[in-house]
Amino acid sequence: MKTVRGGSYLLTVGGMISLGKTSVSELLGRELGSAVYYESVEDNKILPLFYTASEEEIQAKRYPFLLQLYFLDTRFKSIKKALHGKYNVLDRSIFEDRLFAKINHDLGRISDLEMEIYEGLFDNMMEEIEELPKKAPDIMIYLHGSFETVLERIAIRGRDFEVDESLKSYYKVLWEGYKEWIKDYEKQGISEVIYVNMDEIDVVNNSDDAKYVVDMVKAKLTEMGLWD
């Protein structure tokens, strides 16, 4: 039976798409008795359009900008709920949303004006978060792995709009971007970070792997005085 010192904790599970954030979030929620706030994917009408649109459609319909606004909005709603709760897990962090926006801006899919608008909204939201009981997660559980593992997991997940061969170059840019992003995240000292190598870990099909991840998180919470 768990007991918690200090009243509350907030965990976030981050990392490259397809590496298992939802599965790890679900595992931690179940084993730690925490509420879980999942990324809004299944009911996201823009996401399939973003992945399947031609470059001409992207330029005309502005799907990348709309998608990032959608994620920013839904993530902020989840954060507001989670930061007022006691024991919570977030499936991806708002800090990662900014990475996706930046990469799409670098690729020319989000215009300079759109990025300026996005950054303004992001900064306003971060100011609002400053007024909440917690300003940032206590721990980021960061999932990482080789590019080959990313592609393999995307194929296994089997979302039709994600598996097109033409998307491989976009995934590679995003995967490379994450390596620099997590270095900057740690440099800023936003939260503690636990690294989980998904080349070696399978929390869905291997109970020992699942226990290993949960035990690592419990140990870090104990070290921080948030678990006994």
Accessible surface in RSA format (square Angstrom, percent):
REM  Atomic radii and reference values for relative SASA: ProtOr
REM  Chains: A
REM  Algorithm: Lee & Richards
REM  Probe-radius: 1.40
REM  Slices: 20
REM RES _ NUM      All-atoms   Total-Side   Main-Chain    Non-polar    All polar
REM                ABS   REL    ABS   REL    ABS   REL    ABS   REL    ABS   REL
RES MET A   1   226.48 117.3 145.20  96.1  81.29 193.5 128.89 109.6  97.59 129.3
RES LYS A   2    54.56  26.6  37.92  23.3  16.64  39.6  40.14  36.1  14.42  15.4
RES THR A   3    78.50  55.8  73.05  74.1   5.46  13.0  73.19  98.3   5.32   8.0
RES VAL A   4    34.31  22.6   3.23   2.9  31.08  74.9   3.61   3.1  30.70  83.3
RES ARG A   5   113.46  47.6 107.07  54.6   6.39  15.2  59.30  81.0  54.17  32.8
RES GLY A   6    79.97  98.6   0.00   N/A  79.97  98.6  38.69 106.2  41.28  92.4
RES GLY A   7    29.17  36.0   0.00   N/A  29.17  36.0  26.01  71.4   3.16   7.1
RES SER A   8    26.93  22.8  25.65  34.2   1.28   2.9   8.68  18.5  18.25  25.6
RES TYR A   9     1.05   0.5   0.00   0.0   1.05   2.7   0.00   0.0   1.05   1.3
RES LEU A  10     4.07   2.3   4.07   2.9   0.00   0.0   4.07   2.9   0.00   0.0
RES LEU A  11     0.00   0.0   0.00   0.0   0.00   0.0   0.00   0.0   0.00   0.0
RES THR A  12     0.00   0.0   0.00   0.0   0.00   0.0   0.00   0.0   0.00   0.0
RES VAL A  13     0.00   0.0   0.00   0.0   0.00   0.0   0.00   0.0   0.00   0.0
RES GLY A  14     0.00   0.0   0.00   N/A   0.00   0.0   0.00   0.0   0.00   0.0
RES GLY A  15     0.00   0.0   0.00   N/A   0.00   0.0   0.00   0.0   0.00   0.0
RES MET A  16     3.82   2.0   3.61   2.4   0.21   0.5   3.61   3.1   0.21   0.3
RES ILE A  17    11.67   6.6  11.21   8.4   0.46   1.1  11.67   8.4   0.00   0.0
RES SER A  18     9.10   7.7   0.00   0.0   9.10  21.0   1.14   2.4   7.96  11.2
RES LEU A  19     0.51   0.3   0.51   0.4   0.00   0.0   0.51   0.4   0.00   0.0
RES GLY A  20    18.18  22.4   0.00   N/A  18.18  22.4  16.74  46.0   1.43   3.2
RES LYS A  21    13.10   6.4  10.36   6.4   2.74   6.5   5.39   4.8   7.72   8.2
RES THR A  22    74.70  53.1  73.38  74.4   1.32   3.1  51.87  69.7  22.82  34.5
RES SER A  23    36.63  30.9  31.31  41.8   5.32  12.3   6.55  13.9  30.08  42.1
RES VAL A  24     0.00   0.0   0.00   0.0   0.00   0.0   0.00   0.0   0.00   0.0
RES SER A  25     0.00   0.0   0.00   0.0   0.00   0.0   0.00   0.0   0.00   0.0
RES GLU A  26    92.92  53.3  90.65  68.6   2.27   5.4  16.58  32.1  76.34  62.3
RES LEU A  27     8.83   4.9   8.34   6.0   0.49   1.2   8.59   6.0   0.23   0.6
RES LEU A  28     0.00   0.0   0.00   0.0   0.00   0.0   0.00   0.0   0.00   0.0
RES GLY A  29     6.89   8.5   0.00   N/A   6.89   8.5   3.07   8.4   3.83   8.6
RES ARG A  30   150.00  63.0 119.13  60.7  30.87  73.5  76.03 103.9  73.98  44.8
RES GLU A  31    84.59  48.6  63.65  48.2  20.94  49.9   8.41  16.3  76.18  62.2
RES LEU A  32     1.12   0.6   0.00   0.0   1.12   2.8   1.12   0.8   0.00   0.0
RES GLY A  33    54.24  66.9   0.00   N/A  54.24  66.9  32.77  89.9  21.47  48.1
RES SER A  34    12.87  10.9   0.00   0.0  12.87  29.6   1.78   3.8  11.09  15.5
RES ALA A  35    50.11  46.1  34.77  53.7  15.34  34.9  45.45  64.0   4.66  12.3
RES VAL A  36    34.77  22.9  10.37   9.4  24.40  58.8  10.37   9.0  24.40  66.2
RES TYR A  37    51.62  24.1  46.02  26.2   5.61  14.6  28.59  21.5  23.03  28.4
RES TYR A  38    98.41  45.9  77.54  44.1  20.87  54.3  67.45  50.7  30.96  38.2
RES GLU A  39    30.54  17.5  16.86  12.8  13.67  32.6   4.49   8.7  26.05  21.3
RES SER A  40    23.78  20.1  14.51  19.4   9.26  21.3  18.99  40.4   4.79   6.7
RES VAL A  41    25.73  16.9  18.66  16.9   7.07  17.0  18.66  16.2   7.07  19.2
RES GLU A  42   155.91  89.5 121.66  92.0  34.25  81.6  69.89 135.2  86.02  70.2
RES ASP A  43   106.06  74.3  84.14  83.8  21.92  51.8  49.52 116.5  56.55  56.4
RES ASN A  44     5.43   3.7   0.00   0.0   5.43  13.1   0.38   0.9   5.06   4.9
RES LYS A  45   179.39  87.5 165.39 101.5  14.00  33.3 114.64 103.2  64.76  69.0
RES ILE A  46    35.87  20.4  35.87  26.7   0.00   0.0  35.87  25.8   0.00   0.0
RES LEU A  47    11.63   6.5  11.63   8.3   0.00   0.0  11.63   8.2   0.00   0.0
RES PRO A  48    47.00  34.3  47.00  42.8   0.00   0.0  47.00  38.8   0.00   0.0
RES LEU A  49    78.93  44.0  78.83  56.4   0.10   0.3  78.93  55.4   0.00   0.0
RES PHE A  50     6.47   3.2   3.68   2.3   2.79   7.3   3.68   2.2   2.79   8.0
RES TYR A  51    20.09   9.4   9.96   5.7  10.13  26.4   0.72   0.5  19.37  23.9
RES THR A  52    89.43  63.6  57.34  58.1  32.08  76.5  51.59  69.3  37.84  57.2
RES ALA A  53    18.74  17.2   1.53   2.4  17.21  39.2   4.41   6.2  14.33  38.0
RES SER A  54    49.41  41.8  37.70  50.3  11.71  27.0  43.98  93.6   5.43   7.6
RES GLU A  55    91.06  52.3  86.78  65.6   4.29  10.2  59.78 115.6  31.29  25.5
RES GLU A  56   130.48  74.9 120.48  91.2  10.00  23.8  70.56 136.5  59.93  48.9
RES GLU A  57    85.13  48.9  83.16  62.9   1.97   4.7  27.47  53.1  57.65  47.1
RES ILE A  58     0.93   0.5   0.93   0.7   0.00   0.0   0.93   0.7   0.00   0.0
RES GLN A  59    89.63  50.1  78.50  57.4  11.13  26.5  41.35  88.0  48.28  36.6
RES ALA A  60    77.99  71.7  42.69  65.9  35.30  80.3  53.23  75.0  24.75  65.6
RES LYS A  61   117.62  57.4 106.51  65.3  11.12  26.5  52.81  47.5  64.81  69.0
RES ARG A  62    54.72  23.0  54.65  27.9   0.07   0.2  42.09  57.5  12.63   7.7
RES TYR A  63    32.53  15.2  32.53  18.5   0.00   0.0  13.00   9.8  19.53  24.1
RES PRO A  64     0.00   0.0   0.00   0.0   0.00   0.0   0.00   0.0   0.00   0.0
RES PHE A  65    23.74  11.9  23.74  14.7   0.00   0.0  23.74  14.4   0.00   0.0
RES LEU A  66    76.19  42.4  74.24  53.1   1.95   4.9  74.37  52.2   1.82   4.9
RES LEU A  67     4.19   2.3   4.19   3.0   0.00   0.0   4.19   2.9   0.00   0.0
RES GLN A  68     2.38   1.3   2.38   1.7   0.00   0.0   0.02   0.0   2.36   1.8
RES LEU A  69    47.03  26.2  43.27  31.0   3.76   9.4  43.63  30.6   3.40   9.1
RES TYR A  70    54.34  25.4  47.41  27.0   6.93  18.0  47.50  35.7   6.84   8.4
RES PHE A  71    18.40   9.2  18.40  11.4   0.00   0.0  18.40  11.2   0.00   0.0
RES LEU A  72     1.34   0.7   1.34   1.0   0.00   0.0   1.34   0.9   0.00   0.0
RES ASP A  73    60.28  42.2  60.03  59.7   0.25   0.6  17.48  41.1  42.80  42.7
RES THR A  74    30.36  21.6  27.05  27.4   3.31   7.9  25.42  34.1   4.94   7.5
RES ARG A  75    11.38   4.8   8.60   4.4   2.78   6.6   5.80   7.9   5.58   3.4
RES PHE A  76    23.04  11.5  23.04  14.3   0.00   0.0  23.04  14.0   0.00   0.0
RES LYS A  77   108.03  52.7 106.56  65.4   1.47   3.5  63.45  57.1  44.59  47.5
RES SER A  78    23.35  19.7  22.06  29.4   1.29   3.0   4.36   9.3  19.00  26.6
RES ILE A  79     8.45   4.8   8.45   6.3   0.00   0.0   8.45   6.1   0.00   0.0
RES LYS A  80    87.55  42.7  86.28  52.9   1.26   3.0  39.81  35.8  47.74  50.8
RES LYS A  81   135.19  66.0 122.52  75.2  12.66  30.2  73.06  65.8  62.12  66.2
RES ALA A  82     1.49   1.4   0.00   0.0   1.49   3.4   0.00   0.0   1.49   4.0
RES LEU A  83     7.07   3.9   2.42   1.7   4.65  11.7   3.44   2.4   3.63   9.8
RES HIS A  84   121.71  66.5  90.29  62.8  31.43  80.4  65.27  67.3  56.45  65.7
RES GLY A  85    31.97  39.4   0.00   N/A  31.97  39.4  21.13  58.0  10.85  24.3
RES LYS A  86   116.48  56.8 111.31  68.3   5.16  12.3  68.98  62.1  47.49  50.6
RES TYR A  87    56.08  26.2  50.30  28.6   5.78  15.0  32.66  24.5  23.42  28.9
RES ASN A  88     4.48   3.1   4.48   4.3   0.00   0.0   0.00   0.0   4.48   4.3
RES VAL A  89     0.00   0.0   0.00   0.0   0.00   0.0   0.00   0.0   0.00   0.0
RES LEU A  90     6.68   3.7   6.68   4.8   0.00   0.0   6.68   4.7   0.00   0.0
RES ASP A  91     4.33   3.0   2.59   2.6   1.74   4.1   0.00   0.0   4.33   4.3
RES ARG A  92     8.83   3.7   8.53   4.3   0.31   0.7   0.68   0.9   8.16   4.9
RES SER A  93     2.46   2.1   2.06   2.7   0.40   0.9   2.46   5.2   0.00   0.0
RES ILE A  94     2.79   1.6   2.60   1.9   0.19   0.4   2.60   1.9   0.19   0.5
RES PHE A  95    34.29  17.2  31.40  19.5   2.89   7.5  32.27  19.6   2.03   5.8
RES GLU A  96     0.00   0.0   0.00   0.0   0.00   0.0   0.00   0.0   0.00   0.0
RES ASP A  97     2.70   1.9   2.70   2.7   0.00   0.0   0.00   0.0   2.70   2.7
RES ARG A  98    83.85  35.2  83.66  42.6   0.19   0.4  28.35  38.8  55.49  33.6
RES LEU A  99    14.52   8.1  10.24   7.3   4.28  10.8  13.83   9.7   0.69   1.9
RES PHE A 100    22.32  11.2  22.27  13.8   0.05   0.1  22.32  13.5   0.00   0.0
RES ALA A 101     0.00   0.0   0.00   0.0   0.00   0.0   0.00   0.0   0.00   0.0
RES LYS A 102   109.23  53.3 109.23  67.0   0.00   0.0  78.74  70.9  30.49  32.5
RES ILE A 103     8.67   4.9   8.56   6.4   0.11   0.3   8.67   6.2   0.00   0.0
RES ASN A 104     0.00   0.0   0.00   0.0   0.00   0.0   0.00   0.0   0.00   0.0
RES HIS A 105    53.75  29.4  46.49  32.3   7.26  18.6  38.21  39.4  15.53  18.1
RES ASP A 106    92.15  64.5  55.23  55.0  36.92  87.3  30.44  71.6  61.71  61.5
RES LEU A 107    79.47  44.3  48.86  35.0  30.60  76.9  53.89  37.8  25.58  68.8
RES GLY A 108    44.92  55.4   0.00   N/A  44.92  55.4  32.23  88.5  12.68  28.4
RES ARG A 109    32.75  13.8  32.69  16.7   0.06   0.2   2.39   3.3  30.36  18.4
RES ILE A 110     1.85   1.1   0.00   0.0   1.85   4.5   0.00   0.0   1.85   5.0
RES SER A 111    46.13  39.0  36.34  48.5   9.79  22.6  41.74  88.9   4.39   6.2
RES ASP A 112   110.89  77.7 101.20 100.7   9.69  22.9  38.75  91.2  72.14  71.9
RES LEU A 113   118.85  66.2 114.26  81.7   4.60  11.6 116.75  82.0   2.11   5.7
RES GLU A 114    19.54  11.2  19.54  14.8   0.00   0.0  10.92  21.1   8.63   7.0
RES MET A 115    17.52   9.1  17.52  11.6   0.00   0.0  17.52  14.9   0.00   0.0
RES GLU A 116   122.41  70.3 110.89  83.9  11.53  27.4  41.76  80.8  80.65  65.8
RES ILE A 117    82.25  46.8  74.46  55.5   7.80  18.8  80.95  58.3   1.30   3.5
RES TYR A 118     0.00   0.0   0.00   0.0   0.00   0.0   0.00   0.0   0.00   0.0
RES GLU A 119    47.48  27.3  47.48  35.9   0.00   0.0  28.19  54.5  19.29  15.7
RES GLY A 120    33.24  41.0   0.00   N/A  33.24  41.0  31.85  87.4   1.39   3.1
RES LEU A 121    70.94  39.5  69.85  50.0   1.09   2.7  69.85  49.1   1.09   2.9
RES PHE A 122     3.62   1.8   3.62   2.2   0.00   0.0   3.62   2.2   0.00   0.0
RES ASP A 123    64.54  45.2  62.48  62.2   2.06   4.9  22.30  52.5  42.24  42.1
RES ASN A 124    86.26  59.5  84.48  81.6   1.79   4.3  20.98  50.5  65.28  63.1
RES MET A 125    29.79  15.4  29.38  19.4   0.41   1.0  29.78  25.3   0.01   0.0
RES MET A 126    41.60  21.5  40.66  26.9   0.94   2.2  41.02  34.9   0.58   0.8
RES GLU A 127   114.35  65.6 108.71  82.2   5.64  13.4  41.86  81.0  72.49  59.2
RES GLU A 128   103.07  59.2 100.96  76.4   2.11   5.0  22.19  42.9  80.88  66.0
RES ILE A 129     5.08   2.9   5.08   3.8   0.00   0.0   5.08   3.7   0.00   0.0
RES GLU A 130    96.46  55.4  89.58  67.8   6.88  16.4  33.71  65.2  62.75  51.2
RES GLU A 131   146.04  83.8 113.83  86.1  32.21  76.7  44.13  85.4 101.91  83.2
RES LEU A 132    21.77  12.1  20.60  14.7   1.18   3.0  20.77  14.6   1.01   2.7
RES PRO A 133    88.28  64.3  51.55  47.0  36.74 133.5  64.92  53.6  23.36 145.2
RES LYS A 134    44.07  21.5  41.08  25.2   2.99   7.1  23.48  21.1  20.59  21.9
RES LYS A 135    98.69  48.1  87.72  53.8  10.98  26.1  53.07  47.8  45.62  48.6
RES ALA A 136    29.08  26.7  18.01  27.8  11.06  25.2  21.42  30.2   7.66  20.3
RES PRO A 137    12.78   9.3   7.32   6.7   5.46  19.9   7.32   6.0   5.46  33.9
RES ASP A 138    22.85  16.0  17.94  17.9   4.91  11.6   3.68   8.7  19.18  19.1
RES ILE A 139     0.00   0.0   0.00   0.0   0.00   0.0   0.00   0.0   0.00   0.0
RES MET A 140     0.00   0.0   0.00   0.0   0.00   0.0   0.00   0.0   0.00   0.0
RES ILE A 141     0.05   0.0   0.05   0.0   0.00   0.0   0.05   0.0   0.00   0.0
RES TYR A 142     9.84   4.6   9.84   5.6   0.00   0.0   3.04   2.3   6.80   8.4
RES LEU A 143     0.46   0.3   0.00   0.0   0.46   1.2   0.00   0.0   0.46   1.2
RES HIS A 144    62.41  34.1  60.01  41.7   2.40   6.1  40.57  41.8  21.84  25.4
RES GLY A 145    11.01  13.6   0.00   N/A  11.01  13.6   4.23  11.6   6.78  15.2
RES SER A 146    36.34  30.7  30.48  40.7   5.86  13.5  29.92  63.7   6.41   9.0
RES PHE A 147    19.37   9.7  18.72  11.6   0.65   1.7  18.72  11.3   0.65   1.9
RES GLU A 148   123.35  70.8 117.57  88.9   5.79  13.8  67.31 130.2  56.05  45.8
RES THR A 149    19.14  13.6  18.45  18.7   0.69   1.6   5.49   7.4  13.64  20.6
RES VAL A 150     0.00   0.0   0.00   0.0   0.00   0.0   0.00   0.0   0.00   0.0
RES LEU A 151    47.62  26.5  42.39  30.3   5.23  13.1  43.06  30.2   4.56  12.3
RES GLU A 152   104.55  60.0  96.63  73.1   7.92  18.9  34.54  66.8  70.01  57.2
RES ARG A 153    50.33  21.1  47.47  24.2   2.86   6.8  15.43  21.1  34.90  21.2
RES ILE A 154     5.45   3.1   5.45   4.1   0.00   0.0   5.45   3.9   0.00   0.0
RES ALA A 155    66.99  61.6  49.42  76.3  17.57  40.0  50.87  71.6  16.12  42.7
RES ILE A 156   125.51  71.4  97.12  72.4  28.39  68.4 104.41  75.2  21.10  57.3
RES ARG A 157    92.76  38.9  60.42  30.8  32.34  77.0  42.72  58.4  50.04  30.3
RES GLY A 158    41.42  51.1   0.00   N/A  41.42  51.1  19.99  54.9  21.43  48.0
RES ARG A 159    55.48  23.3  48.86  24.9   6.62  15.8  25.11  34.3  30.37  18.4
RES ASP A 160   126.44  88.6 111.54 111.0  14.89  35.2  36.33  85.5  90.11  89.9
RES PHE A 161    39.01  19.5  34.72  21.5   4.29  11.2  38.91  23.6   0.10   0.3
RES GLU A 162     3.78   2.2   3.53   2.7   0.25   0.6   0.00   0.0   3.78   3.1
RES VAL A 163    74.40  49.0  48.77  44.1  25.63  61.8  53.24  46.3  21.16  57.4
RES ASP A 164    79.67  55.8  67.77  67.5  11.90  28.2  22.09  52.0  57.59  57.4
RES GLU A 165   125.13  71.8 112.03  84.8  13.10  31.2  67.40 130.4  57.73  47.1
RES SER A 166    88.40  74.7  59.07  78.8  29.32  67.5  55.11 117.4  33.28  46.6
RES LEU A 167    11.56   6.4  11.32   8.1   0.25   0.6  11.56   8.1   0.00   0.0
RES LYS A 168    84.09  41.0  83.17  51.0   0.93   2.2  45.23  40.7  38.86  41.4
RES SER A 169    79.27  67.0  69.69  93.0   9.58  22.1  53.23 113.4  26.04  36.5
RES TYR A 170    11.03   5.1   7.95   4.5   3.08   8.0   9.47   7.1   1.56   1.9
RES TYR A 171     4.31   2.0   4.31   2.5   0.00   0.0   4.31   3.2   0.00   0.0
RES LYS A 172    84.34  41.1  84.34  51.7   0.00   0.0  33.40  30.1  50.94  54.3
RES VAL A 173    60.98  40.1  57.01  51.6   3.97   9.6  59.66  51.8   1.32   3.6
RES LEU A 174     0.02   0.0   0.02   0.0   0.00   0.0   0.02   0.0   0.00   0.0
RES TRP A 175    43.86  17.6  43.53  21.1   0.33   0.8  38.98  20.8   4.88   7.9
RES GLU A 176    73.09  42.0  69.87  52.9   3.21   7.7  33.70  65.2  39.39  32.2
RES GLY A 177    17.80  22.0   0.00   N/A  17.80  22.0  16.04  44.0   1.76   3.9
RES TYR A 178     2.93   1.4   2.93   1.7   0.00   0.0   2.93   2.2   0.00   0.0
RES LYS A 179    89.83  43.8  87.02  53.4   2.81   6.7  57.62  51.9  32.21  34.3
RES GLU A 180   108.37  62.2 104.79  79.3   3.58   8.5  53.25 103.0  55.12  45.0
RES TRP A 181    29.92  12.0  23.20  11.2   6.73  15.8  21.33  11.4   8.59  13.9
RES ILE A 182     9.44   5.4   9.44   7.0   0.00   0.0   9.44   6.8   0.00   0.0
RES LYS A 183   129.87  63.4 121.41  74.5   8.45  20.1  82.23  74.0  47.63  50.7
RES ASP A 184    69.38  48.6  66.34  66.0   3.04   7.2  21.11  49.7  48.27  48.1
RES TYR A 185     3.07   1.4   1.12   0.6   1.95   5.1   2.67   2.0   0.40   0.5
RES GLU A 186    80.82  46.4  62.97  47.6  17.86  42.5  18.89  36.5  61.94  50.6
RES LYS A 187   182.37  89.0 145.77  89.4  36.61  87.2  99.72  89.8  82.65  88.0
RES GLN A 188   115.06  64.3  78.98  57.7  36.08  85.9  34.48  73.4  80.59  61.1
RES GLY A 189    56.46  69.6   0.00   N/A  56.46  69.6  28.83  79.1  27.63  61.9
RES ILE A 190    33.02  18.8  15.60  11.6  17.42  42.0  22.19  16.0  10.83  29.4
RES SER A 191    18.57  15.7   0.00   0.0  18.57  42.8  10.38  22.1   8.20  11.5
RES GLU A 192    75.52  43.4  69.18  52.3   6.34  15.1  10.70  20.7  64.82  52.9
RES VAL A 193    22.58  14.9   0.63   0.6  21.95  52.9   0.63   0.5  21.95  59.5
RES ILE A 194    13.84   7.9  10.63   7.9   3.21   7.7  13.84  10.0   0.00   0.0
RES TYR A 195    94.58  44.2  76.83  43.7  17.75  46.2  67.97  51.1  26.61  32.8
RES VAL A 196     1.97   1.3   0.09   0.1   1.88   4.5   1.97   1.7   0.00   0.0
RES ASN A 197    45.93  31.7  41.31  39.9   4.63  11.1  13.70  33.0  32.23  31.2
RES MET A 198     3.98   2.1   2.25   1.5   1.73   4.1   2.25   1.9   1.73   2.3
RES ASP A 199    71.30  49.9  37.34  37.2  33.96  80.3  19.13  45.0  52.17  52.0
RES GLU A 200   131.34  75.4 102.39  77.5  28.95  68.9  42.11  81.5  89.23  72.9
RES ILE A 201    17.50  10.0  15.89  11.8   1.62   3.9  16.47  11.9   1.03   2.8
RES ASP A 202    49.10  34.4  48.12  47.9   0.97   2.3  19.92  46.9  29.18  29.1
RES VAL A 203    17.29  11.4   4.36   3.9  12.93  31.2   4.36   3.8  12.93  35.1
RES VAL A 204   103.28  68.0  71.27  64.5  32.01  77.1  76.51  66.5  26.77  72.6
RES ASN A 205   124.70  86.0  86.45  83.5  38.26  92.1  30.43  73.2  94.27  91.1
RES ASN A 206    62.22  42.9  57.66  55.7   4.56  11.0  10.19  24.5  52.02  50.3
RES SER A 207    94.08  79.5  77.59 103.5  16.49  38.0  52.83 112.5  41.25  57.8
RES ASP A 208   108.86  76.3 102.43 102.0   6.42  15.2  26.79  63.0  82.07  81.9
RES ASP A 209    23.92  16.8  23.67  23.6   0.25   0.6   0.25   0.6  23.67  23.6
RES ALA A 210    12.94  11.9  12.79  19.7   0.15   0.3  12.94  18.2   0.00   0.0
RES LYS A 211   130.06  63.5 124.63  76.5   5.43  12.9  97.65  87.9  32.41  34.5
RES TYR A 212   117.11  54.7 111.71  63.6   5.40  14.1  78.90  59.3  38.21  47.1
RES VAL A 213     0.11   0.1   0.11   0.1   0.00   0.0   0.11   0.1   0.00   0.0
RES VAL A 214     7.09   4.7   7.09   6.4   0.00   0.0   7.09   6.2   0.00   0.0
RES ASP A 215    56.07  39.3  51.80  51.6   4.28  10.1  25.58  60.2  30.49  30.4
RES MET A 216    45.73  23.7  38.23  25.3   7.50  17.9  24.45  20.8  21.28  28.2
RES VAL A 217     0.06   0.0   0.06   0.1   0.00   0.0   0.06   0.1   0.00   0.0
RES LYS A 218    65.14  31.8  65.05  39.9   0.09   0.2  20.96  18.9  44.18  47.1
RES ALA A 219    62.37  57.3  50.16  77.4  12.21  27.8  57.36  80.8   5.01  13.3
RES LYS A 220    41.44  20.2  39.54  24.3   1.89   4.5  16.78  15.1  24.66  26.3
RES LEU A 221     0.00   0.0   0.00   0.0   0.00   0.0   0.00   0.0   0.00   0.0
RES THR A 222    64.48  45.9  56.76  57.5   7.72  18.4  49.41  66.4  15.07  22.8
RES GLU A 223   129.43  74.3  91.18  69.0  38.26  91.1  47.22  91.3  82.22  67.1
RES MET A 224    65.69  34.0  32.90  21.8  32.79  78.1  43.09  36.6  22.60  29.9
RES GLY A 225    26.30  32.4   0.00   N/A  26.30  32.4  19.33  53.1   6.96  15.6
RES LEU A 226    22.67  12.6  22.67  16.2   0.00   0.0  22.67  15.9   0.00   0.0
RES TRP A 227    23.09   9.3  23.09  11.2   0.00   0.0  10.13   5.4  12.96  21.0
RES ASP A 228    96.60  67.7  66.44  66.1  30.16  71.3  22.14  52.1  74.46  74.3
END  Absolute sums over single chains surface
CHAIN  1 A    11201.5       9088.1       2113.4       6173.3       5028.2
END  Absolute sums over all chains
TOTAL         11201.5       9088.1       2113.4       6173.3       5028.2
